[in-house]
Amino acid sequence: MGLLSDPNRRRALIGMLTRMPVDWLVRTMQARGLEVYTQRFSRKLPFPDEDKERYMVKGTNVYGILRAPRAPRTEALVLSAPCSPGNENNQAVGILLGLAQYFRSQIYWAKDIIFLVNEHDLIGMQAWLEGYHHTNTTGMDWSPLQGRGGSIQAALSLELSSDVVTSLDLVLEGLNGQLPNLDLANLFYAFCQKIGVLCTTQGKLPRNDWDTTSGYSHAVQTMMLMVLKQASSRPWGDHGLFLRYHIEAASIKGVNSFRPYKTDATTVGRLLEGMYRKLNNLLERLHQSYFFYLMPSLTRFVSIGYYMPAFGLLALILLLRALDLWVQLSSPPTRTTEDGVEVVPASPGVLSILTPLVISHLTGVALYTLPVLSQELAVEHFPVSETEAVVLTAIAIYTAGLALPHNTHRLLAGEGTEQGWKVLKLVAVLYLAVLLGCTALINFSLGFILALTLVPLAAFITPHVPKTLSAVVMVILSPGLTLLFAVFFFQELQETPVTLQEGWMLYLSVISQGILDHALYGSLLYPLAALLVYPCWLLFWNILFWK
């Protein structure tokens, strides 16, 4: 980090970026008989994106529309290829233009075909989708679209990372864990098998030895990669932004994995042409198959009916614990004095319950708002870049929350009672149960990972357990360290292990990208973690140190 700390170097880097050849693309698309339009957009990031070296983003999207000759033009399909700086995705743009010329010579199209070349990857795609649907949810500046097709039924995004392609990888994970209809994945796999193209998901080939230990391990690794990607709530390709508009979409990435098998551009074009002919024949949107699933391979899937009961059992623990606390509070144990008089424990004051609730959520609000708002102040007083200031401020606020019990008890002035922590825990357990249930409905993978780490804490934490050991366990299972472990685990699953220092740098990068994804595309992971998950964890931390 720190690549963009110098403003002069930042401006120089931005000026050095190779711009997309807009005029050439317009002329080429027009030569192929398409209605060609352009869209300009600009976006100022809340802080520099050091991974992609950008801050002030300005670009142009170019798209051409092939009008349907045999239909009233009320529906459309999209084929997109991001035009990255340099020549990283030139092969995909070339295939897109070749398909445009071939599609133009066919007469069977019943839907408009939109060929889109977007600049600045997801930012350009976000601008185009907002312009196409007349919405502006992220505050981006873009020019209105001069040409539109029908209602978009499906979309595919093509990315080729190398001139040599040995396999095609299907990417399904979209914004906030959304997935396309499973029929789209089945369609891709069926055509790959028909044409004879090696196809993968999560970069792993399907295997037939399901009954062996190695085959089972391979399937589990593939499924865990999908779980971690889905839990990240970020779009893993340009297709991820289509899903928020209820458009079934996926990204196809050409991979050079140094296998002896090679796939040429003509074969990739045949695959895409076959898929679009099938999508062209649809009379209604893809809806017959599953929208909630996990894939251990392209030939197998785990439906919601199999994996949701596992989450339900974890949630049941919280409900049983809440019921136990309710029974204890309904019939509190009496204490007999020396005079033989039975004394009922006093009910906890409202202040003793509201104070930790309010302070925990104020800490969450600070974690959500202060890192970005205080970046300029941090840069002025410390030798750090804007991105480093945002990330380190977030970590500092997160760590400062560990002092919460001391601050709470100072405000309470010793008012904590035995009944008080039980009431607070009852509130916290029910709060966590509702939070995990709602999260799992939106993003099952994220809800399940949070449940695995938070439910054991919620079930067993009391003020009477060993403080030091319990505090260490709570910190290990806290949301921040769970993210750190997930970074290392993800690298291991991808068979690209990293050192501790490399893992820490990746961790900082993940935090900054999470904040940027929320600001740019509306990812819910950062506000969910800062405003709800972290305050809920602080309530249990408060219970552990209850006086």
N, C-alpha and C positions, 0 to 999 in steps of 0.2 A: 504494500500500500504506500501512498505518498507520491505516486507517479504524476499526479496533477496538482501538487502543492504549489508550484510556481505558476502564477497566472500567465506569464509570457509563454512558458512552455505549453500550457494548456491551449492557448490560442494557436500556437504553431502546430500542435498535434492535430487540432480540429481542421486547420487549413490544409494539412498534408493529406487528409483522408481523400481517397479517390471517389469522386462523385459518380453517381449512376449516369450512364449515357442516355439521357432522356430523349434528346432529339433523334438519335439513332433508333431507339426503341419505337418511337412514334412513327417514324418513316417505315420501319420494318413491319410493324403491325398493319399499317395502312396498306402496304404492298400486298399483304395477305388477305385483304378484303374485310378487315374488321373495322368497326366503329371505335375509334381510338379517342381516349380522353386522358387528361392528367389531373392530379390533385396535389396541391402544395400544402405542406403542414409544417408546424414548428412547435417545439416543446422545450421549456426550460426545466431541467431536472431539479428536484429539491436540494440535491448536492451532487457533486461529480460522480459518475459511474466509472470507477477506476478499472474495472474488469474490461470494459469496452472503450475506455478513454473518450468519454463524451460528457458534455454538460449542456451546451446550447445545441439542440438538435434541430436541423432544418433539412427538409428533403422533399422529394416528389414521387408520388406513385403514378405508374402508367398502367392503364388497363384497356383492353380491347374487348368488345362485345360481338360475339357471333350470334346473330338473331336466328331464332328457330323458324325454319321455313314451313313447318307442318303443324304449327300450334299457335294459339293466340298470344304467346309470349308472356304468360303470367307466372312462369316458374323459371328458375335458373340454376345452373351448376357453376362452381368456381374452381379453377385450377390456378394456383399461385406458386411463385418462386421468389424467395427473397433475394434481392440483389445486394450482396454484401460488399464492403470495400475490398478492392483488389480483385482477384479472379477466383475467389473461394467457391462461388456457386454458379460460375459461368455455364457449366455443363447443363445444369437444371434449366437455366434461362434458354439455352439453345434447344433443349427438348421441348420446352413450352412453345417456342416459336415454330418448331417443326410440326408439333401437333396442331397448332392453330392453322397452318397451311393445309394439313391433311383433313382436319375437321371441316374446313371451308368447302372442300370438294365433295362432301357427303350431303345427302338430302334427307336423311332419316331423323334429324334432330328434332325432338319435340319440346326441348327446353333451350333457353338461351345459355350459351357457354361464355363465361367471363374469364379471360386470361389476364391475370394480375401479376405485375412485377412491382413489389413493394420495397421501398428503401428503408434502411434502419430497422430491419427485421420486425419485431413486435410493435414498436412505436408506429411505424408506417402502417402496419396492418390494423392497429387500433384506430388510427385516423381514418382509414378507408371504411372500416365497418361502422364507425360513428357517422361518417358522412352518408353512407348508403342507407342507414336506418334512421337518419335525422335525430340522433341523440348526441349528447355531449356529457358524459359521466365523469370525465377525468380532467376537464379544464384545458384540453389541448386546443391549439389554434389550427384550423384547417379550412381550406376553401371548399365550398359546396360542390358536390359532384354534378357535372353537366349531363351525364348519361347514366341511366340505370337500366337494369334488366328486371326480370320478374322476382318473385319471392324465392330466396336461395334455399334449395332443398338439401344440398350436400356440397362439401368442399374437400379438396385435397391439396396439400402443400408438399412440394418436391424440393428436397435438399440433397445435393451430392457433394460430399466432402473431399472427393478425389476424382481424378480423371479415370481411374481404374476402379470399377465397382465389382466386388465379389459377392455381395449379398445386399438385400433390401431390408431395412429395419422399420417396422411399423410402430409409430409413436401415437399413443392414445390419450395420455394424461393431459388434461386441460386445466383451465383456471379454476381454482378452488376445488380441485379433485373431480371435476366433471368428466364424464366419459361419453363417447359416442355410442350409438346403438351397436350391439354386438354383431349385427348383420354386416356392418361395414368391415369389421375385422375378418369375418367369414368370407366376404367377397374378395378381399385382398388375398387371403390364403388360397382360395379356390383358383384364382387366376395364376398365382405363382406356381401352384402345382400343375396347372394345365400347360403353362408355357415352359416350365422347367427352370424356374428362378429360385435360388436359395433365399429363403425368407426367415427373418428372426423377429423376436420381440425382446426388448431389453438387451439386445445384442447377443442373444443366446439362441442357438439352433434348437428346433424341436427334437426330442429323442423318443425312441420307441420302447426302450427298456424301462417301462414304468415300474415293473415289479422288483427291480434291483435296488440295492442301497444307493448306488451312484445316480441312478435315474431319479429316485425320490429326492435325493439331495439337490440335484440339478433343478428339479421343478420347484422346490422350496426356495432356492436362491433366486430364481426368476420371479417368483411371486412376491418375495420380500423386496426385491428391487421395485416392483410396481407399487407396493404398499408405501415405501419411502418416497417415491416420486409423487404419488397421489397425495400423501400427507404434507408435502412441501407446499401445496396449494398454488404453485406457480405453473404457468403454461410452458410445456416442454417443447413447443413448436408453435409456428404461426397458427396452426389449426386450433390451438387452445382458446383463442379469443372468439372463434365462431360459436363455440358451444354455449356461451352465455346468451346468444340470440336463438337458441334451440335449433341450430343448424348442425347436422351430423357431419363431423369433419375429423380428419386424421392427417398426420404427416408421414411421408415416406422418405426415408433417408438412405441414400446409397452409401455403403460402408466398404472400405478397402481393408479387409482383415487378413490380407496376405494368404488367402486360400488359393489353391491352384485353379479353382473355378472362376471364370470371368464372365461378367454380364455386360454386353455392349449397349449403346444408347438406343439402338433399334428395338432391342428386347424390352427395355424399360418403356419405350413408347408404345409397344404392343400391349404391355400390361395396363398402362393408363387408358389406352383407347378402349380396351375391353371393359374396364371398370366403368368408364363413362357411358358406354353403350348400355350397360346394365342399369346404371342410375338413370339414364335417359328414359328407360322403359317404365320407371316407377309411376304408378297412378296416385300414390300418396306417400307421405314421409315415412322413413324407416321407423317402425315402431313395434314390429312383431316380436322382436327378440328383447334381450335384457339391456337395461341401462345401468344396472348395478352389478358388478362382477369383478372378479380377480382372475388373472390369466397366468397359470404356471407355464403355459406354452401356447403357441398359436392353435394347437389342436385340442386343447383342454381349457375349461374355464370352471370357476367356482362361483355359483350363483349366490344371490343374497340370502336365499333360504338356507344355505349351509353355513355361511360365516356370521350371520347376524345373531344366531343363538349364542355364540361364544361371547359376543359383547353383552347380550342379555344376561348371561350368568354373572358377568362382572358387575353389571348394574344392579343385579339382585342383591349382591353383598351390601351395597350402599343402602338399599331399602330395608334390609333386615337390620342393619346397624342403626338406622334411623328409628325403626320400630322399637328396638331395645332401649335406646335413649329416651324415647317417648314414655315407655313403661316406667323407667326409673324416675323420670320427672313427675309422672302422675302419682306415684306412691313413694315419696322420698322417705328414707329411713329416719326414724326418730332417735333422739339422744336422751338418755336418762341422766338427770343431775344427781348430786349427792343427796338431795332431799327426796329423791324418788319421783321427781316430776319429769314427765316426758316433754321434751322440747323439739318442736318441728323446725328444721333449718329454714332460715329466712330466704325468701325468694330473691333472685338476683335483680339488681337495679337495671333499669333500661339503659343507663349510661354505660354500664359494664359490658353490655352486648353491642350497643351501637358504636362505641368508640373504636374497637378493632375493625368493625365493618367499614366505617368511614375512612379510617386511616389507611387500611389496605387498598381501598379503591382509589383514594387520592394518590397513593404511591403508583398504582397502575396508570392513572391519568398522567402523572409526571413521566413515567416511562414511555408513554405513547406520544406526548407532545414535546417534551424538553429536548430530546436529542437533536431534532431538526431545527427547532427554534433557537437553540443556544450555540449552533455551530460557529457563527461568526465571532461570538464572544470567546469561545474556546480557542479559535485560531489566533486571536489577538494576544492571548496570554500564554499559550503553550505552543511549542514547535511541532505542530501537527497539521495535516491537511484537513480539508472540510470533511472528507469521508471518514478519516480516522477520528475526527472530533465527534461525529455522529455516533459511530460504533462504540467508542470508548465511553462516551457519556451514557449511552444505554446500559453498558456493562456496569458503570459506576452506580447508576440509580438502582439497577437490579441488585447489586451487592449491598447497597445502603439499606435496602428493605429488610435485611437480616437483623438490623437493630430495632426493628419495629416493636417487639415485645417490651423492650426497655422503655421506649417512648410511650407505649400504651399504658404501662403500669404507672408511669410518672403522672399521666393524666388521670388515671383512676384513683391514685392516692391510696392504694391498698384496698380497694373495694371488691377484689376478686373473691368469689365464693366457690364451694364445691358444686353447687347447683349452677353457677354462672358458666363454668366451662362446658357443662353438659348442654346447656341451652345453646351456647355458641357452636358447639360441635354439631348439634342437631341441625342448626341453620346451615352450617358449612357442608354437612353431608347431603342435605336436600339440594342445596345450591349446586354442588358438584354433580349430583345425579341428573338434574335438569340440564346443566351445561354439557355434560358428556352425551346425553341423549340427543340434544339438538345438534351437537357437532357431528355425531355419527350419522344422523339423517342427511346432513349436507355433504360430509366427507368422512366416510366410514374409516378409512385408514388413519386419519388424524385422530378421530375419536377413540379408536382402538388403542393406539399408542399411548394417548393420554390416560386411558383407563388402566392400562397395564402398569403405569408408573404411579398414578395418584390413588387408585382404589386401595391398594395395600396400606398406604399412609392413612387414608381416611378411616379405615377399619380399625387400626391398632393404636394410633397416636392418642395418648392421654397425658396429663401432667405427672402421672405416677410411674411412667416407664423411665429407664435409665437415660438421663439427659444427654450425655456426651455421645453415646452410641446412636441414640435415636436422631440426634441432630446431624450426625455424619450421614446416616442413611437418608434423611430427608433432603440434605443438600445433594447427594448423589442422584436421587430420584426427582430433583427439582426440574422445572421446564428448561432452564438454561443448560444444565448439564445433560439432560436428555437429548437436546439438540446437538451438543458436542459429541456424545456417543454415537448419535445417528450419522454424523459426518464421517467418523471413522468406519462405522459399520457399512455405510454405503460404498466407501472406497474399497473395502474388503470384498464386498459382493461383486463389484465391478472388476475385481482382480487387479486393482491398481493401488496397493497399500501405500500409505504415506507415513512419514516420520512424525514425531510429536510436533515439531516446529511447523512442518508443512500442514499438518492437521489443524493447528491453531490458526494459521493464516487462512485456511479454507473456512474455518469457523467464523472468523471476522468477515470474510467475504460473503458468507451465507447470511449473516445478520444484515449487512448493508444491502444485499440484493433483496432480502425480505421486505425491508423498509421501502426500497425503490419499487418493488412489485406492487406494493399497496398503493403508493402514490400514483404510479403510472397506469396500472391496469385494474386496480380494485381488488387485489388479493386480500383475503380476510385473515390470513394467518397472523400477521403482526398485530392488528387490533384485537383479535381474539386472545392471543397470548398475553398482551400487555394489559388489556382492560378487564379480562375475565379470568383466564387461567392463573396468571400470576397472583392477583389478589386472593383468589380462592386458596392457592397454596399458602399464602401468607396467613390465612386464618388458621390453618392447621399448625403452622409454625408458632403462632401466638398461643394456641392451646398447649403445645408442648412446654412452653415456658410460663404457663399460667401460675400465678401465686395463689 
